[in-house]
Amino acid sequence: MTREAILVAAERLFAEHGVFAVSNRQVSEAAGQGNNAAVGYHFGTKTDLVRAIEHKHAIPVEKLREQRVAEMGSDSTE
């Protein structure tokens, strides 16, 4: 639960303020974590946190892409 709360908080803060303007401490606070080291504990670096956010969205995006490609193939008149 903590890891997911950090992901959600980080994604929101990064979208609102930009990755470089948000500290790990701000992410921890927004996620309701009393421990300021929570981001580092769960993700390592901010870069790893950004990668985790990207990975969270990569699978649904890839599934949607595959679905659209399949739909295009079934619409073929050849």
PDB file of N, CA, C and O in Angstrom:
ATOM      1  N   MET A   1       0.825  -1.197   0.000  1.00  0.00           N
ATOM      2  CA  MET A   1       0.000   0.000   0.000  1.00  0.00           C
ATOM      3  C   MET A   1       0.869   1.261   0.000  1.00  0.00           C
ATOM      4  O   MET A   1       0.567   2.221  -0.709  1.00  0.00           O
ATOM      5  N   THR A   2       1.918   1.262   0.772  1.00  0.00           N
ATOM      6  CA  THR A   2       2.788   2.429   0.834  1.00  0.00           C
ATOM      7  C   THR A   2       3.406   2.719  -0.525  1.00  0.00           C
ATOM      8  O   THR A   2       3.446   3.869  -0.959  1.00  0.00           O
ATOM      9  N   ARG A   3       3.883   1.690  -1.188  1.00  0.00           N
ATOM     10  CA  ARG A   3       4.517   1.867  -2.492  1.00  0.00           C
ATOM     11  C   ARG A   3       3.532   2.491  -3.485  1.00  0.00           C
ATOM     12  O   ARG A   3       3.884   3.416  -4.218  1.00  0.00           O
ATOM     13  N   GLU A   4       2.318   1.988  -3.505  1.00  0.00           N
ATOM     14  CA  GLU A   4       1.302   2.512  -4.422  1.00  0.00           C
ATOM     15  C   GLU A   4       0.938   3.950  -4.062  1.00  0.00           C
ATOM     16  O   GLU A   4       0.753   4.780  -4.951  1.00  0.00           O
ATOM     17  N   ALA A   5       0.834   4.250  -2.779  1.00  0.00           N
ATOM     18  CA  ALA A   5       0.521   5.617  -2.349  1.00  0.00           C
ATOM     19  C   ALA A   5       1.616   6.581  -2.795  1.00  0.00           C
ATOM     20  O   ALA A   5       1.328   7.709  -3.197  1.00  0.00           O
ATOM     21  N   ILE A   6       2.850   6.148  -2.726  1.00  0.00           N
ATOM     22  CA  ILE A   6       3.970   6.981  -3.179  1.00  0.00           C
ATOM     23  C   ILE A   6       3.889   7.194  -4.687  1.00  0.00           C
ATOM     24  O   ILE A   6       4.088   8.308  -5.170  1.00  0.00           O
ATOM     25  N   LEU A   7       3.599   6.133  -5.427  1.00  0.00           N
ATOM     26  CA  LEU A   7       3.469   6.256  -6.883  1.00  0.00           C
ATOM     27  C   LEU A   7       2.385   7.255  -7.266  1.00  0.00           C
ATOM     28  O   LEU A   7       2.593   8.109  -8.128  1.00  0.00           O
ATOM     29  N   VAL A   8       1.236   7.143  -6.627  1.00  0.00           N
ATOM     30  CA  VAL A   8       0.108   8.027  -6.932  1.00  0.00           C
ATOM     31  C   VAL A   8       0.461   9.470  -6.591  1.00  0.00           C
ATOM     32  O   VAL A   8       0.215  10.377  -7.385  1.00  0.00           O
ATOM     33  N   ALA A   9       1.035   9.680  -5.414  1.00  0.00           N
ATOM     34  CA  ALA A   9       1.403  11.036  -4.985  1.00  0.00           C
ATOM     35  C   ALA A   9       2.465  11.625  -5.902  1.00  0.00           C
ATOM     36  O   ALA A   9       2.371  12.787  -6.298  1.00  0.00           O
ATOM     37  N   ALA A  10       3.469  10.832  -6.240  1.00  0.00           N
ATOM     38  CA  ALA A  10       4.549  11.315  -7.102  1.00  0.00           C
ATOM     39  C   ALA A  10       4.024  11.679  -8.483  1.00  0.00           C
ATOM     40  O   ALA A  10       4.383  12.720  -9.033  1.00  0.00           O
ATOM     41  N   GLU A  11       3.188  10.835  -9.034  1.00  0.00           N
ATOM     42  CA  GLU A  11       2.640  11.103 -10.367  1.00  0.00           C
ATOM     43  C   GLU A  11       1.858  12.420 -10.379  1.00  0.00           C
ATOM     44  O   GLU A  11       1.992  13.226 -11.300  1.00  0.00           O
ATOM     45  N   ARG A  12       1.047  12.621  -9.352  1.00  0.00           N
ATOM     46  CA  ARG A  12       0.259  13.854  -9.271  1.00  0.00           C
ATOM     47  C   ARG A  12       1.161  15.074  -9.120  1.00  0.00           C
ATOM     48  O   ARG A  12       0.993  16.067  -9.827  1.00  0.00           O
ATOM     49  N   LEU A  13       2.118  14.999  -8.197  1.00  0.00           N
ATOM     50  CA  LEU A  13       3.010  16.140  -7.968  1.00  0.00           C
ATOM     51  C   LEU A  13       3.879  16.428  -9.191  1.00  0.00           C
ATOM     52  O   LEU A  13       4.069  17.588  -9.557  1.00  0.00           O
ATOM     53  N   PHE A  14       4.401  15.387  -9.820  1.00  0.00           N
ATOM     54  CA  PHE A  14       5.230  15.582 -11.011  1.00  0.00           C
ATOM     55  C   PHE A  14       4.417  16.220 -12.132  1.00  0.00           C
ATOM     56  O   PHE A  14       4.920  17.080 -12.855  1.00  0.00           O
ATOM     57  N   ALA A  15       3.167  15.803 -12.277  1.00  0.00           N
ATOM     58  CA  ALA A  15       2.303  16.380 -13.316  1.00  0.00           C
ATOM     59  C   ALA A  15       2.008  17.849 -13.028  1.00  0.00           C
ATOM     60  O   ALA A  15       1.959  18.671 -13.943  1.00  0.00           O
ATOM     61  N   GLU A  16       1.812  18.169 -11.758  1.00  0.00           N
ATOM     62  CA  GLU A  16       1.472  19.537 -11.384  1.00  0.00           C
ATOM     63  C   GLU A  16       2.667  20.491 -11.416  1.00  0.00           C
ATOM     64  O   GLU A  16       2.541  21.643 -11.831  1.00  0.00           O
ATOM     65  N   HIS A  17       3.834  19.997 -10.972  1.00  0.00           N
ATOM     66  CA  HIS A  17       4.969  20.901 -10.756  1.00  0.00           C
ATOM     67  C   HIS A  17       6.218  20.568 -11.566  1.00  0.00           C
ATOM     68  O   HIS A  17       7.133  21.388 -11.658  1.00  0.00           O
ATOM     69  N   GLY A  18       6.264  19.387 -12.146  1.00  0.00           N
ATOM     70  CA  GLY A  18       7.453  18.943 -12.855  1.00  0.00           C
ATOM     71  C   GLY A  18       8.338  18.094 -11.952  1.00  0.00           C
ATOM     72  O   GLY A  18       8.379  18.298 -10.738  1.00  0.00           O
ATOM     73  N   VAL A  19       9.027  17.165 -12.538  1.00  0.00           N
ATOM     74  CA  VAL A  19       9.850  16.215 -11.780  1.00  0.00           C
ATOM     75  C   VAL A  19      10.936  16.926 -10.980  1.00  0.00           C
ATOM     76  O   VAL A  19      11.174  16.592  -9.819  1.00  0.00           O
ATOM     77  N   PHE A  20      11.588  17.898 -11.593  1.00  0.00           N
ATOM     78  CA  PHE A  20      12.727  18.535 -10.933  1.00  0.00           C
ATOM     79  C   PHE A  20      12.321  19.492  -9.826  1.00  0.00           C
ATOM     80  O   PHE A  20      13.147  19.847  -8.985  1.00  0.00           O
ATOM     81  N   ALA A  21      11.065  19.916  -9.812  1.00  0.00           N
ATOM     82  CA  ALA A  21      10.601  20.866  -8.800  1.00  0.00           C
ATOM     83  C   ALA A  21      10.068  20.171  -7.541  1.00  0.00           C
ATOM     84  O   ALA A  21       9.735  20.839  -6.563  1.00  0.00           O
ATOM     85  N   VAL A  22       9.987  18.848  -7.561  1.00  0.00           N
ATOM     86  CA  VAL A  22       9.397  18.108  -6.448  1.00  0.00           C
ATOM     87  C   VAL A  22      10.481  17.271  -5.763  1.00  0.00           C
ATOM     88  O   VAL A  22      11.218  16.532  -6.416  1.00  0.00           O
ATOM     89  N   SER A  23      10.563  17.399  -4.452  1.00  0.00           N
ATOM     90  CA  SER A  23      11.550  16.618  -3.701  1.00  0.00           C
ATOM     91  C   SER A  23      10.942  15.297  -3.234  1.00  0.00           C
ATOM     92  O   SER A  23       9.723  15.138  -3.179  1.00  0.00           O
ATOM     93  N   ASN A  24      11.814  14.366  -2.905  1.00  0.00           N
ATOM     94  CA  ASN A  24      11.350  13.100  -2.351  1.00  0.00           C
ATOM     95  C   ASN A  24      10.590  13.328  -1.046  1.00  0.00           C
ATOM     96  O   ASN A  24       9.636  12.611  -0.747  1.00  0.00           O
ATOM     97  N   ARG A  25      11.006  14.308  -0.286  1.00  0.00           N
ATOM     98  CA  ARG A  25      10.323  14.643   0.959  1.00  0.00           C
ATOM     99  C   ARG A  25       8.877  15.070   0.667  1.00  0.00           C
ATOM    100  O   ARG A  25       7.952  14.660   1.368  1.00  0.00           O
ATOM    101  N   GLN A  26       8.693  15.884  -0.357  1.00  0.00           N
ATOM    102  CA  GLN A  26       7.333  16.308  -0.725  1.00  0.00           C
ATOM    103  C   GLN A  26       6.480  15.119  -1.154  1.00  0.00           C
ATOM    104  O   GLN A  26       5.299  15.040  -0.816  1.00  0.00           O
ATOM    105  N   VAL A  27       7.075  14.206  -1.888  1.00  0.00           N
ATOM    106  CA  VAL A  27       6.354  13.003  -2.314  1.00  0.00           C
ATOM    107  C   VAL A  27       5.956  12.184  -1.089  1.00  0.00           C
ATOM    108  O   VAL A  27       4.815  11.736  -0.986  1.00  0.00           O
ATOM    109  N   SER A  28       6.888  11.988  -0.168  1.00  0.00           N
ATOM    110  CA  SER A  28       6.591  11.227   1.046  1.00  0.00           C
ATOM    111  C   SER A  28       5.460  11.870   1.834  1.00  0.00           C
ATOM    112  O   SER A  28       4.547  11.181   2.292  1.00  0.00           O
ATOM    113  N   GLU A  29       5.517  13.178   1.991  1.00  0.00           N
ATOM    114  CA  GLU A  29       4.471  13.888   2.734  1.00  0.00           C
ATOM    115  C   GLU A  29       3.113  13.760   2.035  1.00  0.00           C
ATOM    116  O   GLU A  29       2.100  13.513   2.688  1.00  0.00           O
ATOM    117  N   ALA A  30       3.093  13.929   0.716  1.00  0.00           N
ATOM    118  CA  ALA A  30       1.845  13.829  -0.041  1.00  0.00           C
ATOM    119  C   ALA A  30       1.265  12.419   0.015  1.00  0.00           C
ATOM    120  O   ALA A  30       0.054  12.233  -0.100  1.00  0.00           O
ATOM    121  N   ALA A  31       2.130  11.436   0.190  1.00  0.00           N
ATOM    122  CA  ALA A  31       1.686  10.043   0.277  1.00  0.00           C
ATOM    123  C   ALA A  31       1.279   9.669   1.702  1.00  0.00           C
ATOM    124  O   ALA A  31       0.875   8.537   1.966  1.00  0.00           O
ATOM    125  N   GLY A  32       1.391  10.634   2.615  1.00  0.00           N
ATOM    126  CA  GLY A  32       1.012  10.376   4.003  1.00  0.00           C
ATOM    127  C   GLY A  32       2.037   9.593   4.783  1.00  0.00           C
ATOM    128  O   GLY A  32       1.707   8.937   5.772  1.00  0.00           O
ATOM    129  N   GLN A  33       3.279   9.656   4.345  1.00  0.00           N
ATOM    130  CA  GLN A  33       4.351   8.925   5.011  1.00  0.00           C
ATOM    131  C   GLN A  33       5.078   9.815   6.011  1.00  0.00           C
ATOM    132  O   GLN A  33       5.540  10.900   5.659  1.00  0.00           O
ATOM    133  N   GLY A  34       5.178   9.365   7.236  1.00  0.00           N
ATOM    134  CA  GLY A  34       5.923  10.113   8.239  1.00  0.00           C
ATOM    135  C   GLY A  34       7.421   9.978   8.042  1.00  0.00           C
ATOM    136  O   GLY A  34       8.197  10.812   8.508  1.00  0.00           O
ATOM    137  N   ASN A  35       7.816   8.931   7.355  1.00  0.00           N
ATOM    138  CA  ASN A  35       9.226   8.656   7.125  1.00  0.00           C
ATOM    139  C   ASN A  35       9.657   9.305   5.818  1.00  0.00           C
ATOM    140  O   ASN A  35       9.210   8.906   4.743  1.00  0.00           O
ATOM    141  N   ASN A  36      10.523  10.303   5.915  1.00  0.00           N
ATOM    142  CA  ASN A  36      10.974  11.008   4.711  1.00  0.00           C
ATOM    143  C   ASN A  36      11.837  10.143   3.803  1.00  0.00           C
ATOM    144  O   ASN A  36      12.069  10.502   2.649  1.00  0.00           O
ATOM    145  N   ALA A  37      12.310   9.021   4.300  1.00  0.00           N
ATOM    146  CA  ALA A  37      13.144   8.130   3.489  1.00  0.00           C
ATOM    147  C   ALA A  37      12.315   7.071   2.760  1.00  0.00           C
ATOM    148  O   ALA A  37      12.874   6.171   2.134  1.00  0.00           O
ATOM    149  N   ALA A  38      10.992   7.174   2.837  1.00  0.00           N
ATOM    150  CA  ALA A  38      10.125   6.149   2.243  1.00  0.00           C
ATOM    151  C   ALA A  38      10.331   6.015   0.737  1.00  0.00           C
ATOM    152  O   ALA A  38      10.338   4.904   0.206  1.00  0.00           O
ATOM    153  N   VAL A  39      10.499   7.133   0.055  1.00  0.00           N
ATOM    154  CA  VAL A  39      10.700   7.079  -1.399  1.00  0.00           C
ATOM    155  C   VAL A  39      11.987   6.315  -1.716  1.00  0.00           C
ATOM    156  O   VAL A  39      12.002   5.434  -2.575  1.00  0.00           O
ATOM    157  N   GLY A  40      13.047   6.660  -1.022  1.00  0.00           N
ATOM    158  CA  GLY A  40      14.316   5.969  -1.234  1.00  0.00           C
ATOM    159  C   GLY A  40      14.239   4.496  -0.890  1.00  0.00           C
ATOM    160  O   GLY A  40      14.809   3.660  -1.592  1.00  0.00           O
ATOM    161  N   TYR A  41      13.544   4.176   0.173  1.00  0.00           N
ATOM    162  CA  TYR A  41      13.409   2.781   0.596  1.00  0.00           C
ATOM    163  C   TYR A  41      12.678   1.956  -0.464  1.00  0.00           C
ATOM    164  O   TYR A  41      13.100   0.847  -0.792  1.00  0.00           O
ATOM    165  N   HIS A  42      11.594   2.495  -0.993  1.00  0.00           N
ATOM    166  CA  HIS A  42      10.769   1.729  -1.936  1.00  0.00           C
ATOM    167  C   HIS A  42      11.262   1.804  -3.383  1.00  0.00           C
ATOM    168  O   HIS A  42      11.035   0.876  -4.159  1.00  0.00           O
ATOM    169  N   PHE A  43      11.931   2.894  -3.752  1.00  0.00           N
ATOM    170  CA  PHE A  43      12.278   3.081  -5.164  1.00  0.00           C
ATOM    171  C   PHE A  43      13.759   3.329  -5.419  1.00  0.00           C
ATOM    172  O   PHE A  43      14.201   3.198  -6.561  1.00  0.00           O
ATOM    173  N   GLY A  44      14.524   3.674  -4.427  1.00  0.00           N
ATOM    174  CA  GLY A  44      15.932   3.984  -4.639  1.00  0.00           C
ATOM    175  C   GLY A  44      16.101   5.460  -4.940  1.00  0.00           C
ATOM    176  O   GLY A  44      16.203   6.278  -4.025  1.00  0.00           O
ATOM    177  N   THR A  45      16.130   5.798  -6.199  1.00  0.00           N
ATOM    178  CA  THR A  45      16.347   7.185  -6.619  1.00  0.00           C
ATOM    179  C   THR A  45      15.075   7.761  -7.243  1.00  0.00           C
ATOM    180  O   THR A  45      14.120   7.036  -7.522  1.00  0.00           O
ATOM    181  N   LYS A  46      15.083   9.057  -7.451  1.00  0.00           N
ATOM    182  CA  LYS A  46      13.948   9.694  -8.123  1.00  0.00           C
ATOM    183  C   LYS A  46      13.820   9.162  -9.550  1.00  0.00           C
ATOM    184  O   LYS A  46      12.712   9.002 -10.062  1.00  0.00           O
ATOM    185  N   THR A  47      14.937   8.895 -10.175  1.00  0.00           N
ATOM    186  CA  THR A  47      14.910   8.311 -11.523  1.00  0.00           C
ATOM    187  C   THR A  47      14.177   6.973 -11.509  1.00  0.00           C
ATOM    188  O   THR A  47      13.377   6.687 -12.400  1.00  0.00           O
ATOM    189  N   ASP A  48      14.454   6.157 -10.496  1.00  0.00           N
ATOM    190  CA  ASP A  48      13.771   4.869 -10.380  1.00  0.00           C
ATOM    191  C   ASP A  48      12.282   5.057 -10.125  1.00  0.00           C
ATOM    192  O   ASP A  48      11.466   4.264 -10.594  1.00  0.00           O
ATOM    193  N   LEU A  49      11.925   6.099  -9.387  1.00  0.00           N
ATOM    194  CA  LEU A  49      10.514   6.409  -9.144  1.00  0.00           C
ATOM    195  C   LEU A  49       9.827   6.796 -10.447  1.00  0.00           C
ATOM    196  O   LEU A  49       8.715   6.343 -10.719  1.00  0.00           O
ATOM    197  N   VAL A  50      10.473   7.623 -11.247  1.00  0.00           N
ATOM    198  CA  VAL A  50       9.915   8.014 -12.551  1.00  0.00           C
ATOM    199  C   VAL A  50       9.763   6.783 -13.441  1.00  0.00           C
ATOM    200  O   VAL A  50       8.762   6.646 -14.145  1.00  0.00           O
ATOM    201  N   ARG A  51      10.741   5.898 -13.414  1.00  0.00           N
ATOM    202  CA  ARG A  51      10.653   4.662 -14.205  1.00  0.00           C
ATOM    203  C   ARG A  51       9.487   3.794 -13.750  1.00  0.00           C
ATOM    204  O   ARG A  51       8.812   3.176 -14.572  1.00  0.00           O
ATOM    205  N   ALA A  52       9.252   3.747 -12.445  1.00  0.00           N
ATOM    206  CA  ALA A  52       8.135   2.960 -11.919  1.00  0.00           C
ATOM    207  C   ALA A  52       6.796   3.534 -12.385  1.00  0.00           C
ATOM    208  O   ALA A  52       5.871   2.783 -12.693  1.00  0.00           O
ATOM    209  N   ILE A  53       6.694   4.861 -12.435  1.00  0.00           N
ATOM    210  CA  ILE A  53       5.473   5.495 -12.935  1.00  0.00           C
ATOM    211  C   ILE A  53       5.287   5.156 -14.409  1.00  0.00           C
ATOM    212  O   ILE A  53       4.186   4.824 -14.848  1.00  0.00           O
ATOM    213  N   GLU A  54       6.369   5.243 -15.159  1.00  0.00           N
ATOM    214  CA  GLU A  54       6.292   4.902 -16.585  1.00  0.00           C
ATOM    215  C   GLU A  54       5.880   3.448 -16.773  1.00  0.00           C
ATOM    216  O   GLU A  54       5.030   3.144 -17.609  1.00  0.00           O
ATOM    217  N   HIS A  55       6.473   2.563 -16.008  1.00  0.00           N
ATOM    218  CA  HIS A  55       6.160   1.137 -16.120  1.00  0.00           C
ATOM    219  C   HIS A  55       4.699   0.872 -15.769  1.00  0.00           C
ATOM    220  O   HIS A  55       4.048   0.030 -16.388  1.00  0.00           O
ATOM    221  N   LYS A  56       4.193   1.586 -14.782  1.00  0.00           N
ATOM    222  CA  LYS A  56       2.787   1.449 -14.372  1.00  0.00           C
ATOM    223  C   LYS A  56       1.848   1.712 -15.548  1.00  0.00           C
ATOM    224  O   LYS A  56       0.793   1.086 -15.651  1.00  0.00           O
ATOM    225  N   HIS A  57       2.225   2.628 -16.427  1.00  0.00           N
ATOM    226  CA  HIS A  57       1.376   2.989 -17.561  1.00  0.00           C
ATOM    227  C   HIS A  57       1.744   2.245 -18.840  1.00  0.00           C
ATOM    228  O   HIS A  57       0.933   2.183 -19.763  1.00  0.00           O
ATOM    229  N   ALA A  58       2.917   1.693 -18.914  1.00  0.00           N
ATOM    230  CA  ALA A  58       3.388   1.060 -20.148  1.00  0.00           C
ATOM    231  C   ALA A  58       2.547  -0.148 -20.534  1.00  0.00           C
ATOM    232  O   ALA A  58       2.229  -0.323 -21.710  1.00  0.00           O
ATOM    233  N   ILE A  59       2.187  -0.970 -19.585  1.00  0.00           N
ATOM    234  CA  ILE A  59       1.438  -2.192 -19.898  1.00  0.00           C
ATOM    235  C   ILE A  59       0.041  -1.860 -20.434  1.00  0.00           C
ATOM    236  O   ILE A  59      -0.342  -2.391 -21.477  1.00  0.00           O
ATOM    237  N   PRO A  60      -0.738  -0.996 -19.756  1.00  0.00           N
ATOM    238  CA  PRO A  60      -2.050  -0.654 -20.335  1.00  0.00           C
ATOM    239  C   PRO A  60      -1.939   0.021 -21.707  1.00  0.00           C
ATOM    240  O   PRO A  60      -2.769  -0.226 -22.583  1.00  0.00           O
ATOM    241  N   VAL A  61      -0.946   0.849 -21.898  1.00  0.00           N
ATOM    242  CA  VAL A  61      -0.767   1.515 -23.188  1.00  0.00           C
ATOM    243  C   VAL A  61      -0.430   0.486 -24.261  1.00  0.00           C
ATOM    244  O   VAL A  61      -0.944   0.559 -25.377  1.00  0.00           O
ATOM    245  N   GLU A  62       0.427  -0.467 -23.926  1.00  0.00           N
ATOM    246  CA  GLU A  62       0.795  -1.505 -24.892  1.00  0.00           C
ATOM    247  C   GLU A  62      -0.414  -2.374 -25.243  1.00  0.00           C
ATOM    248  O   GLU A  62      -0.594  -2.742 -26.404  1.00  0.00           O
ATOM    249  N   LYS A  63      -1.230  -2.701 -24.261  1.00  0.00           N
ATOM    250  CA  LYS A  63      -2.438  -3.501 -24.534  1.00  0.00           C
ATOM    251  C   LYS A  63      -3.401  -2.737 -25.437  1.00  0.00           C
ATOM    252  O   LYS A  63      -3.997  -3.318 -26.344  1.00  0.00           O
ATOM    253  N   LEU A  64      -3.551  -1.457 -25.195  1.00  0.00           N
ATOM    254  CA  LEU A  64      -4.411  -0.622 -26.037  1.00  0.00           C
ATOM    255  C   LEU A  64      -3.857  -0.547 -27.456  1.00  0.00           C
ATOM    256  O   LEU A  64      -4.614  -0.622 -28.424  1.00  0.00           O
ATOM    257  N   ARG A  65      -2.547  -0.402 -27.581  1.00  0.00           N
ATOM    258  CA  ARG A  65      -1.920  -0.357 -28.904  1.00  0.00           C
ATOM    259  C   ARG A  65      -2.165  -1.659 -29.658  1.00  0.00           C
ATOM    260  O   ARG A  65      -2.530  -1.646 -30.834  1.00  0.00           O
ATOM    261  N   GLU A  66      -1.961  -2.779 -28.975  1.00  0.00           N
ATOM    262  CA  GLU A  66      -2.185  -4.079 -29.620  1.00  0.00           C
ATOM    263  C   GLU A  66      -3.638  -4.237 -30.065  1.00  0.00           C
ATOM    264  O   GLU A  66      -3.913  -4.764 -31.144  1.00  0.00           O
ATOM    265  N   GLN A  67      -4.562  -3.777 -29.224  1.00  0.00           N
ATOM    266  CA  GLN A  67      -5.984  -3.855 -29.572  1.00  0.00           C
ATOM    267  C   GLN A  67      -6.277  -3.028 -30.816  1.00  0.00           C
ATOM    268  O   GLN A  67      -6.997  -3.481 -31.705  1.00  0.00           O
ATOM    269  N   ARG A  68      -5.729  -1.824 -30.885  1.00  0.00           N
ATOM    270  CA  ARG A  68      -5.971  -0.950 -32.047  1.00  0.00           C
ATOM    271  C   ARG A  68      -5.365  -1.535 -33.318  1.00  0.00           C
ATOM    272  O   ARG A  68      -5.970  -1.468 -34.388  1.00  0.00           O
ATOM    273  N   VAL A  69      -4.176  -2.106 -33.198  1.00  0.00           N
ATOM    274  CA  VAL A  69      -3.549  -2.730 -34.371  1.00  0.00           C
ATOM    275  C   VAL A  69      -4.394  -3.913 -34.840  1.00  0.00           C
ATOM    276  O   VAL A  69      -4.586  -4.098 -36.042  1.00  0.00           O
ATOM    277  N   ALA A  70      -4.898  -4.710 -33.906  1.00  0.00           N
ATOM    278  CA  ALA A  70      -5.735  -5.851 -34.268  1.00  0.00           C
ATOM    279  C   ALA A  70      -7.022  -5.377 -34.940  1.00  0.00           C
ATOM    280  O   ALA A  70      -7.484  -5.988 -35.903  1.00  0.00           O
ATOM    281  N   GLU A  71      -7.595  -4.294 -34.432  1.00  0.00           N
ATOM    282  CA  GLU A  71      -8.808  -3.742 -35.038  1.00  0.00           C
ATOM    283  C   GLU A  71      -8.539  -3.259 -36.456  1.00  0.00           C
ATOM    284  O   GLU A  71      -9.369  -3.440 -37.346  1.00  0.00           O
ATOM    285  N   MET A  72      -7.388  -2.650 -36.663  1.00  0.00           N
ATOM    286  CA  MET A  72      -7.035  -2.174 -38.005  1.00  0.00           C
ATOM    287  C   MET A  72      -6.886  -3.353 -38.954  1.00  0.00           C
ATOM    288  O   MET A  72      -7.289  -3.278 -40.115  1.00  0.00           O
ATOM    289  N   GLY A  73      -6.308  -4.441 -38.457  1.00  0.00           N
ATOM    290  CA  GLY A  73      -6.145  -5.626 -39.288  1.00  0.00           C
ATOM    291  C   GLY A  73      -7.462  -6.270 -39.646  1.00  0.00           C
ATOM    292  O   GLY A  73      -7.608  -6.802 -40.747  1.00  0.00           O
ATOM    293  N   SER A  74      -8.428  -6.237 -38.742  1.00  0.00           N
ATOM    294  CA  SER A  74      -9.728  -6.850 -39.019  1.00  0.00           C
ATOM    295  C   SER A  74     -10.595  -5.974 -39.913  1.00  0.00           C
ATOM    296  O   SER A  74     -11.572  -6.454 -40.489  1.00  0.00           O
ATOM    297  N   ASP A  75     -10.248  -4.690 -40.035  1.00  0.00           N
ATOM    298  CA  ASP A  75     -10.984  -3.783 -40.919  1.00  0.00           C
ATOM    299  C   ASP A  75     -10.485  -3.857 -42.358  1.00  0.00           C
ATOM    300  O   ASP A  75     -11.044  -3.207 -43.242  1.00  0.00           O
ATOM    301  N   SER A  76      -9.455  -4.629 -42.596  1.00  0.00           N
ATOM    302  CA  SER A  76      -8.841  -4.722 -43.914  1.00  0.00           C
ATOM    303  C   SER A  76      -9.819  -5.351 -44.912  1.00  0.00           C
ATOM    304  O   SER A  76     -10.541  -6.292 -44.582  1.00  0.00           O
ATOM    305  N   THR A  77      -9.830  -4.817 -46.129  1.00  0.00           N
ATOM    306  CA  THR A  77     -10.713  -5.339 -47.180  1.00  0.00           C
ATOM    307  C   THR A  77      -9.969  -6.238 -48.151  1.00  0.00           C
ATOM    308  O   THR A  77     -10.511  -6.616 -49.190  1.00  0.00           O
ATOM    309  N   GLU A  78      -8.750  -6.579 -47.826  1.00  0.00           N
ATOM    310  CA  GLU A  78      -7.943  -7.408 -48.735  1.00  0.00           C
ATOM    311  C   GLU A  78      -8.348  -8.838 -48.701  1.00  0.00           C
ATOM    312  O   GLU A  78      -7.767  -9.661 -49.408  1.00  0.00           O
TER     313      GLU A  78
END
